[in-house]
Structures are given as structure tokens and as C-alpha cells.
Amino acid sequence: MSRRATPRVPFGQFIVKVHGRCNLACRYCYLYAGPDRTWRDRPAAASPTVLDRTAARIAEHAATHGLREISLVLHGGEPLLAGARRLGAFATLVRDRVPAGCVVHATVQTNATLLTDARVTTLARHGIRVGLSLDGGLPSHNTLRTDHAGRPSWPSAVRGARLLAERHPEVYAGILTVVDVRTDPVELYESLLTLGPPALDLLLPHGNWTSPPPGLAAEPSTDPRATPYGDWLVAVFDRWWGAGRRETRVRLFEECLALLLGLPGATESLGLDPVNAVVVETDGALEQVDSLKSAYDTAAATGLDVFRHTFDDALDHPGIAARQAGADALAAECRACPLLTVCGGGHYAHRYRAGSGFTNRSVYCADLERLIRHVAGRLAGTTAGALR
């Protein structure tokens, strides 16, 4: 494996697949219905040996780099299939192993259908916050989120969401929602507010130039003015910005505002900050983030694992090195763009094109420009008004 010349940024986010299967069969899922098939050959759940070795490797990395805090994301599939007590025990194991003074921020990302008061109480006792994945706050928004028998997941999911909001708000991390341009943006946003999330993550669907997301053409020349995702996000931004108070955090908007103000960013969807996340699969394999699996089979693979390799070995992987190279890893047209420091080329997975890899502008380039310029205009207007 070749060494790189650019400085390495240590991992700060460790995404651990405690369970590699899901109790839902969402029809659009890029992980199980996309081009990557590596999950089929992996064990359903991480063994105690894998989890023990993972905790040791995380502690080793934290000690090597003197990390003062790390993020531990318990993921899947559906991680609660592993059981709340097992998740809690693993979070405790990591906290016990890391050096004194290193704070572990633990979160579980769940579809909410398996949440019960007893399980949430167990997670809370182990200092694990709970993030939800939903398509919106109404049954009509979640029709594609069904179980393997085709039954709707919404009744169980909304029950879990309300349980968090009403009985355990102290561990409620927020809601992750993938943008669907067929929905009414303001209606969807306001429906999510009824579930009381402290934060929202609005994510663009994982598409690329070879497999464009719904509503976008493979070539922008078809209609270069079409920005359906940008228009959708602008409508939500105006509703959020004009509320007069912060009803909830919307991370995409807050990151865009921060970057426009010259502040650091903390999302892989915008900005030039190096990605510092790594995945541990159920068999102990070290991988790049799951979003790459939307590009092609084995796109996230590194050939490394927790038994034979350290996380520092993963930092030297060419794919991870590219994601820490900032503007140097971008297409020439991105490097020449005046929005470079805010857009950052967009999400890495959205730049893929078969035959040329990831050195392309984002398939959402026009949509991101639409959003960023709109947010910049609203920010400038507010700033000018405050100076009058």
C-alpha cells in the first residue's frame, strides 16, 4: 500500500455495525437494494470477539493521537436487533478502554420500530443517545418503509418517536430524513416538528452520474436550469429561517451558514474538512463510509480488518487519503468554482461516474449552487438589516 504525502487526520467517528441485517425492507435502500453485495457474505451480528477487538483498536487510536473525544455510532442494518443490553455493554467497554480524559459520545441510529420504554431506559443508562431514520412525520411519507412482508412500519416507528420525545427527551439525538422531491417540503418539515426532534439531518439521496437520483438527468445539458433538490431545500430553509425562533437544528443549513461565515464545517455533504469517519463491519472488516456502496460493489472495501490492522493503517488507504486531501482531490471545475470553500465538491459518493471514478463534480452541483446562493442571500439581507 502506497504512503501519502498529505498529513493524516485521525479518525474521530467510529461507525460500528453491531448488526448487519434489518427488520425493514425499504424499497429504496442503497445498502441492501443497491449495487453492493458484500453484506450477503458477512455474519448477521458482530461477535463478542469482533466487538472486543474493535474496542481495543479504538482505544489504541485514541491513545496514539491523544484524542480528547470520539464519536461512537452503533449502526446496522438495524442495531437494536442486537439488543439494547449488548449495545450498552459495548459502549461501556469502549469507555473503559479509551485513555482517561477521552470522552465517548455514543449514539445508536435506528428505524425506531423496536424502541420500547425498557430498551430506551437501558440505552440511557449506558449513555447512548438515540437517532431516528424516518422519511417524514406522516404515514404518507413512509409508505416505502415496509417490513419484509410488505407491512407498513409507520405505526411502530411513530410510537417509538413519540416515546423518545415524550418520555426520554434527554437521549433523543434527532431525525435523519432523505429528501424526496415528490413531497411538499414545508409539509414534510412541519410534520417532523410534531415528533419533537432536537435536530434534523436532511440528506440528499445517494445517486451519482452513472445512477442519477430520482428527478435528475444523467447529463445536466438536458435541462441545466433544473434544480429540484435545491428548490426543495430552499423552501424548507425559508420556513426554518423565517420561524422567528429555532424550532429545531437543521444541520445542513447550519453548516452552510457556518461555512459562509468562514467557520469550520462538520458534515461530509459540504465544505473541505477532511472526512474522519471509519466503519467496522460485523466481521471486523474496516471500511469507508457506507454511502460509497451506492456507487458500485465493494466501493467501500479497504482489505483491512481489526484483527490484523490498526486504524492508522486505514488512514493510509488511498480512498481515505483522497477524502482527506481537500481541494486537491476535486475536479478542476470544482477547484475553480467561487463556491468551493462552502460546497467542497458536495458529497464524495455523489461525484462518481463509471470510468472516471470520483474526480467529478457532484451530480447535485446545480442544486447545491441553488441552495448555497439562496442561503448567502438571506444571510446578507439579515446582516444588512442588522446594520441599519
C-alpha positions in Angstrom: 0.0 0.0 0.0 1.4 3.3 -1.0 2.1 6.0 1.5 0.7 9.5 1.0 2.4 12.9 1.4 -0.5 14.9 2.9 -0.9 14.9 6.7 -3.2 12.4 8.2 -6.2 13.4 10.2 -7.0 10.8 12.9 -10.5 9.2 12.9 -12.9 10.8 15.4 -16.0 8.9 14.4 -16.2 5.1 14.6 -19.3 3.6 13.0 -19.6 0.0 14.3 -22.0 -2.4 12.6 -23.3 -4.3 15.6 -25.9 -6.0 13.5 -25.8 -6.3 9.7 -29.4 -7.1 8.9 -32.6 -5.0 9.1 -36.1 -5.8 10.1 -37.3 -3.5 7.3 -37.1 -3.8 3.6 -37.3 -0.2 2.5 -37.7 -0.2 -1.3 -35.1 2.5 -2.0 -32.4 1.2 0.4 -29.0 1.8 -1.2 -27.4 -0.6 1.3 -29.5 -3.8 0.7 -31.1 -3.0 -2.7 -28.1 -1.2 -4.3 -25.1 -2.4 -6.3 -23.0 -3.5 -3.3 -23.5 -7.2 -2.2 -20.7 -7.6 0.4 -23.3 -7.7 3.2 -24.5 -11.1 2.0 -21.3 -12.8 3.0 -20.9 -11.3 6.4 -22.3 -12.6 9.7 -25.7 -11.1 10.7 -24.3 -9.8 14.0 -20.8 -8.8 15.3 -19.4 -11.5 17.6 -18.1 -10.7 21.1 -14.6 -11.3 19.7 -15.1 -8.7 17.0 -16.5 -6.1 19.4 -13.8 -6.7 21.9 -11.1 -6.3 19.3 -12.9 -3.2 17.9 -12.9 -1.6 21.4 -9.2 -2.3 21.8 -8.4 -0.7 18.3 -10.5 2.4 19.1 -8.7 2.8 22.4 -5.3 2.3 20.7 -6.2 5.0 18.1 -7.4 7.4 20.8 -4.1 6.9 22.8 -1.9 7.2 19.7 -3.4 10.5 18.7 -4.2 11.9 22.1 -7.9 12.3 21.3 -10.0 14.1 23.8 -13.3 12.9 22.5 -14.6 10.5 19.9 -18.0 9.6 18.4 -19.2 6.0 18.6 -22.1 5.3 16.3 -23.8 2.0 16.8 -25.2 1.1 13.4 -26.6 -1.5 11.1 -28.8 -2.8 9.5 -31.0 -2.3 12.5 -28.7 -2.2 15.5 -31.4 -2.9 18.0 -31.7 -6.4 16.6 -28.5 -7.0 18.7 -30.4 -6.0 21.9 -30.2 -2.8 23.9 -28.1 -4.5 26.7 -25.5 -5.7 24.2 -25.2 -2.2 22.7 -24.9 -0.8 26.2 -22.2 -3.3 27.2 -20.2 -2.4 24.1 -20.4 1.3 24.7 -19.2 0.7 28.3 -16.4 -1.5 27.0 -15.2 1.3 24.7 -15.4 3.9 27.5 -13.4 1.6 29.8 -10.7 1.0 27.2 -10.0 4.6 26.0 -7.5 6.7 27.8 -8.5 8.7 30.8 -9.9 12.1 29.7 -11.2 10.9 26.4 -15.0 11.4 26.2 -17.0 8.9 24.2 -20.2 10.3 22.6 -22.3 7.2 21.9 -25.3 7.2 19.5 -27.5 4.4 18.1 -29.1 5.0 14.7 -32.4 3.1 14.5 -35.6 2.9 12.4 -37.5 3.4 15.7 -39.7 0.3 15.2 -38.1 -1.7 18.1 -38.0 1.1 20.6 -39.7 0.3 23.9 -39.5 2.1 27.3 -37.3 -0.7 28.7 -34.9 -0.5 25.8 -34.6 3.2 25.8 -34.1 3.2 29.6 -31.2 0.7 29.1 -29.6 2.8 26.4 -29.9 5.9 28.5 -28.3 4.2 31.5 -25.3 3.4 29.3 -25.1 7.0 28.0 -26.3 6.2 24.4 -28.3 8.8 22.6 -30.9 7.7 20.0 -31.1 8.9 16.4 -34.1 8.0 14.2 -34.3 7.4 10.5 -37.7 8.3 9.0 -38.9 9.6 5.7 -41.2 12.2 7.3 -43.7 12.7 10.0 -46.8 11.4 8.3 -47.9 7.9 7.2 -47.9 9.0 3.6 -44.3 10.0 3.8 -43.2 6.5 4.9 -45.0 4.2 2.5 -41.8 2.8 1.2 -40.6 1.8 4.6 -42.1 -1.6 5.0 -41.1 -4.8 6.7 -40.1 -8.0 4.8 -43.8 -9.0 4.5 -44.7 -5.6 3.0 -46.5 -4.3 6.1 -46.1 -0.6 6.9 -43.5 0.3 9.6 -45.1 3.6 10.4 -47.3 2.6 13.4 -44.3 1.1 15.2 -41.9 3.9 14.1 -44.1 6.8 15.2 -44.8 5.0 18.5 -41.0 4.9 19.1 -40.5 8.5 18.1 -43.2 9.7 20.4 -41.7 7.6 23.2 -38.4 9.4 22.8 -39.9 12.9 22.6 -42.3 12.5 25.5 -40.6 10.2 27.9 -36.8 10.3 27.1 -36.0 13.7 25.5 -32.6 13.7 27.2 -31.4 10.9 24.9 -33.2 12.0 21.7 -30.5 12.8 19.2 -32.7 13.8 16.3 -34.2 12.5 13.0 -32.4 11.7 9.7 -34.5 12.1 6.6 -33.7 11.6 3.0 -35.1 14.3 0.7 -37.9 13.2 -1.6 -38.7 15.9 -4.1 -42.2 14.4 -4.7 -43.2 15.5 -1.2 -44.3 19.0 -0.2 -41.2 20.4 1.5 -42.9 22.6 4.1 -45.5 20.0 5.0 -42.8 17.4 5.5 -40.7 19.7 7.6 -43.6 20.7 9.8 -44.7 17.1 10.2 -41.2 16.2 11.5 -41.5 19.0 14.0 -44.5 17.3 15.6 -42.2 14.5 16.6 -40.1 16.9 18.7 -36.6 16.3 17.3 -33.8 18.4 18.7 -32.1 18.2 15.3 -32.8 17.2 11.7 -30.4 15.8 9.1 -31.8 16.4 5.6 -29.8 14.1 3.3 -29.8 14.0 -0.5 -30.5 10.6 -1.9 -27.3 8.7 -2.8 -27.2 9.0 -6.6 -24.3 9.7 -9.0 -23.6 10.4 -12.7 -24.0 6.7 -13.6 -27.1 6.1 -11.5 -28.7 9.5 -11.1 -31.1 10.2 -8.2 -34.8 10.5 -8.9 -35.7 13.6 -10.8 -32.3 14.4 -12.2 -31.0 13.7 -15.7 -27.7 11.8 -16.2 -26.4 14.9 -18.2 -27.1 18.4 -17.0 -27.3 19.6 -20.6 -30.8 18.1 -20.7 -32.0 21.0 -18.6 -29.2 22.9 -16.8 -31.7 25.1 -15.0 -33.5 22.2 -13.3 -32.7 22.2 -9.6 -35.5 20.1 -8.0 -33.5 19.3 -4.9 -32.2 22.8 -4.5 -35.7 24.2 -4.8 -37.0 21.7 -2.2 -34.3 22.6 0.3 -34.7 26.3 -0.3 -38.4 26.0 0.6 -37.5 24.3 3.8 -34.8 26.8 4.6 -37.1 29.7 4.2 -39.6 28.1 6.5 -36.9 27.3 9.1 -35.2 30.7 8.8 -38.4 32.7 9.0 -39.8 31.0 12.1 -38.5 33.7 14.4 -37.1 31.1 16.7 -35.1 27.9 16.4 -37.7 25.2 16.3 -35.0 22.6 15.7 -31.5 22.4 14.4 -31.2 21.6 10.7 -27.6 20.5 10.3 -27.3 21.1 6.6 -28.5 24.7 6.9 -26.4 25.4 10.0 -23.3 24.0 8.3 -24.0 26.1 5.2 -24.3 29.2 7.3 -21.1 28.5 9.2 -19.1 27.9 6.1 -20.4 31.1 4.5 -19.2 32.9 7.6 -15.8 31.3 7.4 -16.3 29.0 10.3 -15.3 25.3 10.3 -17.8 22.8 8.9 -18.6 19.3 10.3 -20.5 17.5 7.6 -19.3 15.4 4.7 -22.0 17.0 2.5 -20.4 20.4 2.4 -17.0 22.1 2.9 -13.5 20.9 2.6 -12.8 19.5 6.0 -11.3 16.0 5.8 -13.6 13.1 6.5 -12.7 11.4 9.8 -15.2 8.5 9.9 -14.4 4.8 9.5 -16.7 1.8 9.6 -16.2 -1.6 11.3 -18.3 -4.3 9.7 -19.8 -7.3 11.6 -16.9 -9.5 10.6 -14.3 -6.9 11.8 -13.5 -5.5 8.3 -12.5 -1.9 8.2 -14.4 0.0 5.5 -15.0 3.5 4.2 -18.4 5.1 5.0 -21.5 3.2 3.7 -22.6 5.9 1.2 -19.8 4.7 -1.2 -21.7 1.4 -1.5 -24.2 3.3 -3.7 -21.6 3.6 -6.4 -20.5 0.0 -7.1 -20.0 -3.3 -5.5 -17.0 -3.3 -3.0 -16.6 0.5 -3.3 -16.2 0.9 0.4 -13.8 -2.0 0.9 -10.3 -1.5 2.1 -9.0 -5.0 2.6 -8.2 -4.3 6.2 -9.7 -5.6 9.5 -9.4 -5.0 13.2 -7.6 -8.2 13.8 -4.6 -7.6 11.5 -4.6 -3.8 11.1 -4.8 -0.6 13.1 -6.9 2.4 12.4 -3.7 4.1 11.4 -3.3 1.5 8.6 -6.8 2.6 7.4 -5.7 6.2 7.3 -3.1 5.2 4.7 -5.7 3.6 2.4 -5.9 5.6 -0.9 -9.6 6.0 -0.7 -9.5 7.5 2.7 -6.4 9.6 1.8 -8.4 11.0 -1.1 -11.2 12.1 1.2 -8.7 13.9 3.4 -7.0 15.7 0.6 -9.4 18.6 0.4 -9.5 20.6 -2.8 -6.6 18.6 -4.3 -8.9 15.6 -4.7 -11.6 17.6 -6.6 -12.2 18.1 -10.3 -10.6 21.1 -12.0 -14.0 22.8 -12.5 -14.7 22.5 -8.7 -11.3 24.0 -7.8 -12.1 27.0 -10.0 -15.6 27.5 -8.6 -16.2 30.5 -6.3 -18.4 28.4 -4.1 -15.5 25.9 -3.5 -15.0 26.5 0.3 -18.7 26.2 1.0 -19.7 23.4 -1.4 -16.5 21.5 -1.2 -17.5 19.5 -4.2 -20.5 18.1 -2.4 -20.8 14.6 -1.0 -18.0 12.3 -2.3 -20.3 9.4 -3.3 -22.4 11.8 -5.5 -19.3 12.5 -7.7 -19.0 9.0 -9.0 -19.1 8.2 -12.7 -18.2 4.8 -14.1 -14.9 5.1 -16.0 -13.7 8.2 -14.2 -14.2 7.4 -10.6 -14.9 10.2 -8.1 -12.9 13.1 -9.7 -16.1 14.7 -11.0 -18.4 17.5 -9.8 -21.4 16.3 -7.8 -24.5 15.1 -9.6 -26.2 17.7 -7.4 -23.9 20.5 -8.4 -26.6 22.8 -9.7 -28.9 22.0 -6.7 -26.1 22.8 -4.2 -25.4 26.1 -6.0 -29.1 27.0 -5.8 -29.2 26.3 -2.1 -25.8 28.0 -1.2 -26.5 31.2 -3.2 -30.0 31.4 -1.6 -28.7 31.0 1.9 -26.0 33.5 1.2 -28.6 36.0 0.0 -30.8 35.5 3.1 -27.7 35.8 5.4 -26.6 39.0 3.6 -30.0 40.5 3.9 -30.2 39.8 7.6 -26.8 41.2 8.2 -27.5 44.4 6.2 -30.8 44.8 8.1 -29.0 44.5 11.5 -26.5 47.2 10.5 -29.1 49.8 9.6 
